[in-house]
Amino acid sequence: MLSSILLQQAGSNQVVAQILMLVAIVGVFYFFMIRPQVKKQKEAKNFRESLSVGDKVITMGGIYGKIAEMSDQTVILEVEGKMRLKIDKSALVKDSSELMQQK
């Protein structure tokens, strides 16, 4: 009788330990994978919302230019030689003036 009670307690302790381990793994995954990605996305969104005409930017493809016109989803980027490119706002990744300050 006593041995069966001890076996049941040991079995329930193992289940609790496995649940705690699973919760710990999910917690680590959240803090090291999901949270930083959400933070990056929020920063990129704030950057794109703060853009205005005349800002110097860099695209994902590495094109440097100055914003000539803006609409809700697109930007007209003026590059070397007065060439104008129509680019989606989501392709803008950096402000080139920030890049110059870092050097």
N, CA, C and O atoms as CSV, one atom per row, in Angstrom:
chain,resi,resn,atom,element,x,y,z
A,1,MET,N,N,0.818,-1.187,0.000
A,1,MET,CA,C,0.000,0.000,0.000
A,1,MET,C,C,0.868,1.260,0.000
A,1,MET,O,O,0.657,2.168,-0.804
A,2,LEU,N,N,1.830,1.306,0.894
A,2,LEU,CA,C,2.716,2.446,1.001
A,2,LEU,C,C,3.558,2.621,-0.265
A,2,LEU,O,O,3.797,3.746,-0.704
A,3,SER,N,N,4.003,1.513,-0.846
A,3,SER,CA,C,4.819,1.595,-2.054
A,3,SER,C,C,4.010,2.126,-3.240
A,3,SER,O,O,4.564,2.847,-4.069
A,4,SER,N,N,2.730,1.798,-3.348
A,4,SER,CA,C,1.912,2.306,-4.454
A,4,SER,C,C,1.669,3.804,-4.314
A,4,SER,O,O,1.606,4.519,-5.314
A,5,ILE,N,N,1.536,4.273,-3.101
A,5,ILE,CA,C,1.365,5.714,-2.860
A,5,ILE,C,C,2.645,6.452,-3.241
A,5,ILE,O,O,2.590,7.511,-3.867
A,6,LEU,N,N,3.792,5.898,-2.868
A,6,LEU,CA,C,5.074,6.523,-3.219
A,6,LEU,C,C,5.280,6.552,-4.725
A,6,LEU,O,O,5.808,7.530,-5.254
A,7,LEU,N,N,4.872,5.492,-5.430
A,7,LEU,CA,C,4.991,5.466,-6.891
A,7,LEU,C,C,4.091,6.516,-7.540
A,7,LEU,O,O,4.483,7.148,-8.521
A,8,GLN,N,N,2.896,6.703,-7.001
A,8,GLN,CA,C,1.986,7.714,-7.545
A,8,GLN,C,C,2.561,9.112,-7.339
A,8,GLN,O,O,2.474,9.955,-8.231
A,9,GLN,N,N,3.144,9.362,-6.175
A,9,GLN,CA,C,3.743,10.668,-5.910
A,9,GLN,C,C,4.945,10.911,-6.815
A,9,GLN,O,O,5.138,12.020,-7.313
A,10,ALA,N,N,5.740,9.890,-7.024
A,10,ALA,CA,C,6.908,10.032,-7.904
A,10,ALA,C,C,6.452,10.299,-9.332
A,10,ALA,O,O,7.060,11.101,-10.040
A,11,GLY,N,N,5.384,9.632,-9.757
A,11,GLY,CA,C,4.857,9.847,-11.106
A,11,GLY,C,C,4.308,11.250,-11.275
A,11,GLY,O,O,4.513,11.870,-12.318
A,12,SER,N,N,3.621,11.756,-10.277
A,12,SER,CA,C,3.069,13.113,-10.375
A,12,SER,C,C,4.182,14.155,-10.311
A,12,SER,O,O,4.069,15.210,-10.936
A,13,ASN,N,N,5.249,13.882,-9.572
A,13,ASN,CA,C,6.392,14.797,-9.524
A,13,ASN,C,C,7.068,14.882,-10.890
A,13,ASN,O,O,7.515,15.954,-11.297
A,14,GLN,N,N,7.144,13.765,-11.592
A,14,GLN,CA,C,7.747,13.769,-12.928
A,14,GLN,C,C,6.898,14.587,-13.899
A,14,GLN,O,O,7.439,15.312,-14.735
A,15,VAL,N,N,5.583,14.477,-13.795
A,15,VAL,CA,C,4.692,15.241,-14.679
A,15,VAL,C,C,4.860,16.730,-14.414
A,15,VAL,O,O,4.949,17.522,-15.352
A,16,VAL,N,N,4.904,17.112,-13.152
A,16,VAL,CA,C,5.084,18.521,-12.793
A,16,VAL,C,C,6.438,19.021,-13.309
A,16,VAL,O,O,6.528,20.129,-13.837
A,17,ALA,N,N,7.470,18.222,-13.162
A,17,ALA,CA,C,8.800,18.615,-13.641
A,17,ALA,C,C,8.811,18.784,-15.162
A,17,ALA,O,O,9.447,19.705,-15.674
A,18,GLN,N,N,8.120,17.914,-15.883
A,18,GLN,CA,C,8.064,18.031,-17.335
A,18,GLN,C,C,7.295,19.281,-17.755
A,18,GLN,O,O,7.691,19.959,-18.702
A,19,ILE,N,N,6.210,19.588,-17.067
A,19,ILE,CA,C,5.431,20.790,-17.390
A,19,ILE,C,C,6.265,22.039,-17.120
A,19,ILE,O,O,6.262,22.974,-17.921
A,20,LEU,N,N,6.980,22.056,-15.992
A,20,LEU,CA,C,7.836,23.208,-15.689
A,20,LEU,C,C,8.948,23.363,-16.717
A,20,LEU,O,O,9.286,24.485,-17.095
A,21,MET,N,N,9.514,22.266,-17.168
A,21,MET,CA,C,10.561,22.317,-18.190
A,21,MET,C,C,10.006,22.874,-19.505
A,21,MET,O,O,10.660,23.682,-20.166
A,22,LEU,N,N,8.818,22.447,-19.873
A,22,LEU,CA,C,8.191,22.942,-21.101
A,22,LEU,C,C,7.905,24.435,-21.000
A,22,LEU,O,O,8.135,25.171,-21.960
A,23,VAL,N,N,7.409,24.890,-19.860
A,23,VAL,CA,C,7.153,26.318,-19.644
A,23,VAL,C,C,8.459,27.101,-19.718
A,23,VAL,O,O,8.490,28.193,-20.285
A,24,ALA,N,N,9.532,26.564,-19.155
A,24,ALA,CA,C,10.831,27.234,-19.200
A,24,ALA,C,C,11.339,27.349,-20.642
A,24,ALA,O,O,11.877,28.388,-21.024
A,25,ILE,N,N,11.174,26.306,-21.431
A,25,ILE,CA,C,11.610,26.335,-22.833
A,25,ILE,C,C,10.823,27.379,-23.616
A,25,ILE,O,O,11.400,28.131,-24.401
A,26,VAL,N,N,9.520,27.430,-23.409
A,26,VAL,CA,C,8.684,28.425,-24.097
A,26,VAL,C,C,9.096,29.832,-23.669
A,26,VAL,O,O,9.158,30.735,-24.503
A,27,GLY,N,N,9.378,30.027,-22.383
A,27,GLY,CA,C,9.817,31.336,-21.892
A,27,GLY,C,C,11.128,31.781,-22.515
A,27,GLY,O,O,11.258,32.931,-22.936
A,28,VAL,N,N,12.087,30.891,-22.577
A,28,VAL,CA,C,13.381,31.207,-23.192
A,28,VAL,C,C,13.192,31.517,-24.673
A,28,VAL,O,O,13.773,32.474,-25.185
A,29,PHE,N,N,12.391,30.724,-25.357
A,29,PHE,CA,C,12.119,30.951,-26.775
A,29,PHE,C,C,11.504,32.334,-26.985
A,29,PHE,O,O,11.883,33.047,-27.914
A,30,TYR,N,N,10.564,32.709,-26.132
A,30,TYR,CA,C,9.912,34.015,-26.257
A,30,TYR,C,C,10.921,35.142,-26.067
A,30,TYR,O,O,10.975,36.062,-26.884
A,31,PHE,N,N,11.720,35.088,-25.004
A,31,PHE,CA,C,12.627,36.200,-24.700
A,31,PHE,C,C,13.818,36.302,-25.639
A,31,PHE,O,O,14.366,37.392,-25.807
A,32,PHE,N,N,14.239,35.196,-26.261
A,32,PHE,CA,C,15.397,35.255,-27.150
A,32,PHE,C,C,15.047,35.284,-28.625
A,32,PHE,O,O,15.900,35.635,-29.440
A,33,MET,N,N,13.818,34.925,-29.003
A,33,MET,CA,C,13.466,34.858,-30.420
A,33,MET,C,C,12.333,35.822,-30.782
A,33,MET,O,O,12.483,36.630,-31.698
A,34,ILE,N,N,11.239,35.748,-30.096
A,34,ILE,CA,C,10.046,36.489,-30.496
A,34,ILE,C,C,10.124,37.952,-30.087
A,34,ILE,O,O,9.871,38.837,-30.905
A,35,ARG,N,N,10.466,38.214,-28.851
A,35,ARG,CA,C,10.472,39.586,-28.343
A,35,ARG,C,C,11.423,40.511,-29.117
A,35,ARG,O,O,11.020,41.618,-29.475
A,36,PRO,N,N,12.669,40.099,-29.388
A,36,PRO,CA,C,13.550,40.984,-30.167
A,36,PRO,C,C,13.033,41.257,-31.584
A,36,PRO,O,O,13.206,42.358,-32.107
A,37,GLN,N,N,12.405,40.263,-32.199
A,37,GLN,CA,C,11.874,40.451,-33.554
A,37,GLN,C,C,10.731,41.457,-33.553
A,37,GLN,O,O,10.646,42.302,-34.444
A,38,VAL,N,N,9.856,41.371,-32.563
A,38,VAL,CA,C,8.743,42.314,-32.453
A,38,VAL,C,C,9.282,43.725,-32.220
A,38,VAL,O,O,8.749,44.692,-32.763
A,39,LYS,N,N,10.329,43.840,-31.421
A,39,LYS,CA,C,10.943,45.149,-31.158
A,39,LYS,C,C,11.524,45.745,-32.441
A,39,LYS,O,O,11.356,46.936,-32.705
A,40,LYS,N,N,12.208,44.920,-33.238
A,40,LYS,CA,C,12.764,45.391,-34.505
A,40,LYS,C,C,11.669,45.868,-35.454
A,40,LYS,O,O,11.809,46.906,-36.101
A,41,GLN,N,N,10.579,45.105,-35.535
A,41,GLN,CA,C,9.475,45.482,-36.417
A,41,GLN,C,C,8.856,46.803,-35.981
A,41,GLN,O,O,8.497,47.626,-36.823
A,42,LYS,N,N,8.729,47.011,-34.687
A,42,LYS,CA,C,8.157,48.251,-34.171
A,42,LYS,C,C,9.067,49.436,-34.493
A,42,LYS,O,O,8.584,50.502,-34.874
A,43,GLU,N,N,10.383,49.254,-34.340
A,43,GLU,CA,C,11.339,50.316,-34.655
A,43,GLU,C,C,11.303,50.660,-36.141
A,43,GLU,O,O,11.358,51.835,-36.506
A,44,ALA,N,N,11.211,49.642,-37.003
A,44,ALA,CA,C,11.148,49.881,-38.446
A,44,ALA,C,C,9.866,50.628,-38.806
A,44,ALA,O,O,9.889,51.526,-39.648
A,45,LYS,N,N,8.769,50.271,-38.188
A,45,LYS,CA,C,7.493,50.953,-38.455
A,45,LYS,C,C,7.574,52.419,-38.034
A,45,LYS,O,O,7.138,53.304,-38.771
A,46,ASN,N,N,8.132,52.678,-36.848
A,46,ASN,CA,C,8.285,54.056,-36.381
A,46,ASN,C,C,9.202,54.852,-37.303
A,46,ASN,O,O,8.946,56.027,-37.565
A,47,PHE,N,N,10.276,54.219,-37.800
A,47,PHE,CA,C,11.189,54.891,-38.730
A,47,PHE,C,C,10.461,55.294,-40.006
A,47,PHE,O,O,10.603,56.424,-40.472
A,48,ARG,N,N,9.684,54.377,-40.571
A,48,ARG,CA,C,8.979,54.658,-41.825
A,48,ARG,C,C,7.894,55.709,-41.649
A,48,ARG,O,O,7.625,56.478,-42.571
A,49,GLU,N,N,7.270,55.751,-40.479
A,49,GLU,CA,C,6.239,56.755,-40.219
A,49,GLU,C,C,6.846,58.136,-40.000
A,49,GLU,O,O,6.183,59.144,-40.241
A,50,SER,N,N,8.097,58.197,-39.547
A,50,SER,CA,C,8.723,59.479,-39.259
A,50,SER,C,C,9.406,60.105,-40.477
A,50,SER,O,O,9.921,61.219,-40.386
A,51,LEU,N,N,9.417,59.415,-41.600
A,51,LEU,CA,C,10.074,59.947,-42.790
A,51,LEU,C,C,9.321,61.156,-43.344
A,51,LEU,O,O,8.099,61.257,-43.228
A,52,SER,N,N,10.073,62.057,-43.941
A,52,SER,CA,C,9.467,63.215,-44.584
A,52,SER,C,C,10.250,63.554,-45.850
A,52,SER,O,O,11.340,63.031,-46.080
A,53,VAL,N,N,9.685,64.426,-46.655
A,53,VAL,CA,C,10.325,64.836,-47.906
A,53,VAL,C,C,11.655,65.520,-47.574
A,53,VAL,O,O,11.727,66.368,-46.684
A,54,GLY,N,N,12.692,65.139,-48.299
A,54,GLY,CA,C,14.017,65.709,-48.091
A,54,GLY,C,C,14.945,64.826,-47.271
A,54,GLY,O,O,16.150,65.075,-47.230
A,55,ASP,N,N,14.412,63.802,-46.619
A,55,ASP,CA,C,15.250,62.890,-45.837
A,55,ASP,C,C,16.106,62.031,-46.763
A,55,ASP,O,O,15.653,61.601,-47.824
A,56,LYS,N,N,17.345,61.790,-46.349
A,56,LYS,CA,C,18.234,60.905,-47.099
A,56,LYS,C,C,18.100,59.508,-46.508
A,56,LYS,O,O,18.195,59.324,-45.295
A,57,VAL,N,N,17.877,58.518,-47.386
A,57,VAL,CA,C,17.612,57.155,-46.927
A,57,VAL,C,C,18.405,56.138,-47.737
A,57,VAL,O,O,19.003,56.460,-48.764
A,58,ILE,N,N,18.391,54.896,-47.246
A,58,ILE,CA,C,19.009,53.760,-47.928
A,58,ILE,C,C,17.937,52.687,-48.065
A,58,ILE,O,O,17.183,52.433,-47.126
A,59,THR,N,N,17.868,52.057,-49.235
A,59,THR,CA,C,16.896,50.986,-49.449
A,59,THR,C,C,17.513,49.642,-49.091
A,59,THR,O,O,18.715,49.537,-48.847
A,60,MET,N,N,16.663,48.611,-49.066
A,60,MET,CA,C,17.149,47.254,-48.801
A,60,MET,C,C,18.169,46.821,-49.841
A,60,MET,O,O,19.074,46.043,-49.539
A,61,GLY,N,N,18.030,47.314,-51.051
A,61,GLY,CA,C,18.944,46.951,-52.126
A,61,GLY,C,C,20.239,47.741,-52.112
A,61,GLY,O,O,21.110,47.507,-52.950
A,62,GLY,N,N,20.388,48.679,-51.170
A,62,GLY,CA,C,21.615,49.446,-51.056
A,62,GLY,C,C,21.629,50.722,-51.875
A,62,GLY,O,O,22.696,51.287,-52.114
A,63,ILE,N,N,20.467,51.187,-52.310
A,63,ILE,CA,C,20.389,52.422,-53.093
A,63,ILE,C,C,20.273,53.606,-52.138
A,63,ILE,O,O,19.395,53.640,-51.276
A,64,TYR,N,N,21.169,54.570,-52.302
A,64,TYR,CA,C,21.146,55.787,-51.505
A,64,TYR,C,C,20.368,56.838,-52.275
A,64,TYR,O,O,20.538,56.980,-53.486
A,65,GLY,N,N,19.518,57.572,-51.580
A,65,GLY,CA,C,18.766,58.611,-52.251
A,65,GLY,C,C,18.111,59.559,-51.273
A,65,GLY,O,O,18.223,59.415,-50.056
A,66,LYS,N,N,17.413,60.548,-51.849
A,66,LYS,CA,C,16.723,61.563,-51.066
A,66,LYS,C,C,15.246,61.501,-51.422
A,66,LYS,O,O,14.904,61.399,-52.600
A,67,ILE,N,N,14.376,61.561,-50.443
A,67,ILE,CA,C,12.937,61.465,-50.682
A,67,ILE,C,C,12.463,62.746,-51.358
A,67,ILE,O,O,12.622,63.842,-50.820
A,68,ALA,N,N,11.868,62.590,-52.562
A,68,ALA,CA,C,11.347,63.733,-53.307
A,68,ALA,C,C,9.839,63.882,-53.106
A,68,ALA,O,O,9.339,64.999,-52.978
A,69,GLU,N,N,9.116,62.765,-53.076
A,69,GLU,CA,C,7.671,62.767,-52.871
A,69,GLU,C,C,7.295,61.550,-52.040
A,69,GLU,O,O,8.012,60.550,-52.009
A,70,MET,N,N,6.142,61.658,-51.360
A,70,MET,CA,C,5.672,60.540,-50.542
A,70,MET,C,C,4.173,60.347,-50.709
A,70,MET,O,O,3.426,61.311,-50.878
A,71,SER,N,N,3.741,59.090,-50.660
A,71,SER,CA,C,2.319,58.759,-50.566
A,71,SER,C,C,2.178,57.745,-49.437
A,71,SER,O,O,3.133,57.495,-48.701
A,72,ASP,N,N,1.000,57.164,-49.299
A,72,ASP,CA,C,0.781,56.228,-48.193
A,72,ASP,C,C,1.689,55.017,-48.268
A,72,ASP,O,O,2.268,54.632,-47.252
A,73,GLN,N,N,1.835,54.401,-49.430
A,73,GLN,CA,C,2.587,53.158,-49.567
A,73,GLN,C,C,3.902,53.298,-50.328
A,73,GLN,O,O,4.779,52.444,-50.198
A,74,THR,N,N,4.055,54.352,-51.111
A,74,THR,CA,C,5.250,54.477,-51.955
A,74,THR,C,C,5.991,55.784,-51.687
A,74,THR,O,O,5.465,56.720,-51.084
A,75,VAL,N,N,7.227,55.803,-52.161
A,75,VAL,CA,C,8.098,56.969,-52.038
A,75,VAL,C,C,8.777,57.178,-53.383
A,75,VAL,O,O,9.214,56.215,-54.014
A,76,ILE,N,N,8.868,58.418,-53.823
A,76,ILE,CA,C,9.674,58.748,-54.997
A,76,ILE,C,C,11.037,59.161,-54.471
A,76,ILE,O,O,11.174,60.157,-53.760
A,77,LEU,N,N,12.050,58.369,-54.838
A,77,LEU,CA,C,13.406,58.572,-54.350
A,77,LEU,C,C,14.242,59.204,-55.457
A,77,LEU,O,O,14.292,58.700,-56.579
A,78,GLU,N,N,14.885,60.294,-55.132
A,78,GLU,CA,C,15.758,60.968,-56.095
A,78,GLU,C,C,17.184,60.488,-55.846
A,78,GLU,O,O,17.728,60.656,-54.754
A,79,VAL,N,N,17.777,59.892,-56.871
A,79,VAL,CA,C,19.135,59.372,-56.757
A,79,VAL,C,C,20.065,60.197,-57.639
A,79,VAL,O,O,19.648,61.203,-58.211
A,80,GLU,N,N,21.312,59.779,-57.749
A,80,GLU,CA,C,22.340,60.506,-58.504
A,80,GLU,C,C,21.856,60.914,-59.886
A,80,GLU,O,O,21.210,60.131,-60.582
A,81,GLY,N,N,22.168,62.128,-60.275
A,81,GLY,CA,C,21.833,62.616,-61.611
A,81,GLY,C,C,20.359,62.918,-61.798
A,81,GLY,O,O,19.854,62.817,-62.917
A,82,LYS,N,N,19.668,63.278,-60.760
A,82,LYS,CA,C,18.241,63.632,-60.795
A,82,LYS,C,C,17.350,62.483,-61.267
A,82,LYS,O,O,16.213,62.713,-61.678
A,83,MET,N,N,17.851,61.263,-61.212
A,83,MET,CA,C,17.054,60.083,-61.547
A,83,MET,C,C,16.051,59.862,-60.420
A,83,MET,O,O,16.390,59.994,-59.244
A,84,ARG,N,N,14.814,59.523,-60.786
A,84,ARG,CA,C,13.775,59.294,-59.785
A,84,ARG,C,C,13.305,57.846,-59.843
A,84,ARG,O,O,13.062,57.304,-60.922
A,85,LEU,N,N,13.180,57.223,-58.671
A,85,LEU,CA,C,12.724,55.846,-58.561
A,85,LEU,C,C,11.498,55.795,-57.657
A,85,LEU,O,O,11.456,56.443,-56.611
A,86,LYS,N,N,10.495,55.012,-58.075
A,86,LYS,CA,C,9.325,54.807,-57.232
A,86,LYS,C,C,9.568,53.532,-56.427
A,86,LYS,O,O,9.762,52.460,-56.998
A,87,ILE,N,N,9.556,53.655,-55.093
A,87,ILE,CA,C,9.919,52.558,-54.212
A,87,ILE,C,C,8.839,52.394,-53.148
A,87,ILE,O,O,8.262,53.372,-52.674
A,88,ASP,N,N,8.579,51.151,-52.783
A,88,ASP,CA,C,7.657,50.859,-51.696
A,88,ASP,C,C,8.293,51.299,-50.374
A,88,ASP,O,O,9.498,51.133,-50.184
A,89,LYS,N,N,7.502,51.853,-49.471
A,89,LYS,CA,C,8.031,52.329,-48.190
A,89,LYS,C,C,8.693,51.218,-47.382
A,89,LYS,O,O,9.636,51.467,-46.631
A,90,SER,N,N,8.208,50.014,-47.536
A,90,SER,CA,C,8.773,48.913,-46.754
A,90,SER,C,C,10.203,48.576,-47.168
A,90,SER,O,O,10.894,47.855,-46.448
A,91,ALA,N,N,10.659,49.082,-48.311
A,91,ALA,CA,C,12.021,48.821,-48.777
A,91,ALA,C,C,13.033,49.795,-48.176
A,91,ALA,O,O,14.237,49.613,-48.353
A,92,LEU,N,N,12.574,50.812,-47.478
A,92,LEU,CA,C,13.476,51.773,-46.852
A,92,LEU,C,C,13.898,51.241,-45.490
A,92,LEU,O,O,13.056,50.917,-44.653
A,93,VAL,N,N,15.211,51.153,-45.273
A,93,VAL,CA,C,15.686,50.535,-44.042
A,93,VAL,C,C,16.503,51.451,-43.137
A,93,VAL,O,O,16.520,51.244,-41.924
A,94,LYS,N,N,17.177,52.450,-43.685
A,94,LYS,CA,C,18.041,53.296,-42.862
A,94,LYS,C,C,17.984,54.739,-43.310
A,94,LYS,O,O,17.660,55.059,-44.453
A,95,ASP,N,N,18.308,55.585,-42.373
A,95,ASP,CA,C,18.509,57.000,-42.655
A,95,ASP,C,C,20.010,57.177,-42.866
A,95,ASP,O,O,20.790,56.881,-41.961
A,96,SER,N,N,20.425,57.644,-44.017
A,96,SER,CA,C,21.858,57.726,-44.314
A,96,SER,C,C,22.571,58.758,-43.449
A,96,SER,O,O,23.788,58.668,-43.285
A,97,SER,N,N,21.866,59.724,-42.895
A,97,SER,CA,C,22.529,60.686,-42.005
A,97,SER,C,C,22.948,60.009,-40.710
A,97,SER,O,O,23.965,60.380,-40.124
A,98,GLU,N,N,22.172,59.006,-40.243
A,98,GLU,CA,C,22.558,58.236,-39.059
A,98,GLU,C,C,23.829,57.434,-39.349
A,98,GLU,O,O,24.690,57.284,-38.482
A,99,LEU,N,N,23.931,56.929,-40.559
A,99,LEU,CA,C,25.103,56.149,-40.948
A,99,LEU,C,C,26.358,57.012,-40.911
A,99,LEU,O,O,27.416,56.552,-40.483
A,100,MET,N,N,26.246,58.248,-41.354
A,100,MET,CA,C,27.403,59.149,-41.360
A,100,MET,C,C,27.830,59.519,-39.925
A,100,MET,O,O,29.018,59.695,-39.659
A,101,GLN,N,N,26.857,59.635,-39.005
A,101,GLN,CA,C,27.179,59.976,-37.620
A,101,GLN,C,C,27.906,58.828,-36.930
A,101,GLN,O,O,28.711,59.070,-36.030
A,102,GLN,N,N,27.643,57.587,-37.325
A,102,GLN,CA,C,28.279,56.442,-36.697
A,102,GLN,C,C,29.760,56.331,-37.040
A,102,GLN,O,O,30.525,55.761,-36.263
A,103,LYS,N,N,30.177,56.858,-38.176
A,103,LYS,CA,C,31.581,56.757,-38.605
A,103,LYS,C,C,32.487,57.685,-37.869
A,103,LYS,O,O,33.690,57.707,-38.127
